[in-house]
Amino acid sequence: MQKNVLLLVAAALVALPATPARADDDDDRAGPSRVSEAQAVRIARGYGIVRVTEVEQDDGGWEVEGRDRRGREVKVTINRLGRVTKVERGDDD
């Protein structure tokens, strides 16, 4: 009886669909962005961008590029949920 239960459990586990592994909670999976372009720019301004030079939709989220007060390049990557996933700052020019 116990052997039959184990076989049933093993068969059920094999039949389950695979779920994707997630390295972090960025949730950059395909799907519409929940953040508008204007919201993405406001988020990026919170990370130092004062002059926006480019806004691009990327993987359901946004990449906002611009310059900070000192003229350095700044690139802010925002996922589709509005979380900042990466900030890149250029060297002093």
Secondary structure, DSSP 4 states (H G I P E B T S, - for coil): -HHHHHHHHHHHHHHSPP----SSS----SS--SS-HHHHHHHHHTTT-SEEEEEEEETTEEEEEEE-TTS-EEEEEE-TTS-EEEEEEPPP-
